[in-house]
Amino acid sequence: MSSQPTEEERAARIRQARQVLAGSDLRTPGHPLDFRPHDALLNPVQRVYLLSLGAILLVAAVLFVIWGLGVASPVLAILAFALLAGWVIF
């Protein structure tokens, strides 16, 4: 028993699709890196900060493995200052 949608249901679906495609309920994000909803765990600035800290940590780890702690020390000092700055700012 396949029931065919009535003309009224079909018109309602088409109307709903047009409303979604028109984008009447969409708004642009306030920040260019903000792709998530505003109730996300991290805002875009914090996300970029954490990614930057991860990159610095990765560079320090690679330098430590290849040349030792003497070469990695300045990068680790930069990481320490960045962590302190994040603690004060955020």
Residue pairs with C-beta under 8 A, 6 or more apart in sequence:
5 13
19 25
29 35
31 43
31 44
31 45
32 44
33 44
33 47
33 48
34 43
34 44
42 50
46 90
49 86
49 90
52 82
53 79
53 82
53 83
53 86
56 75
56 78
56 79
56 82
57 79
59 75
60 72
60 75
60 76
60 79
61 72
63 71
63 72
63 75
64 71
64 72
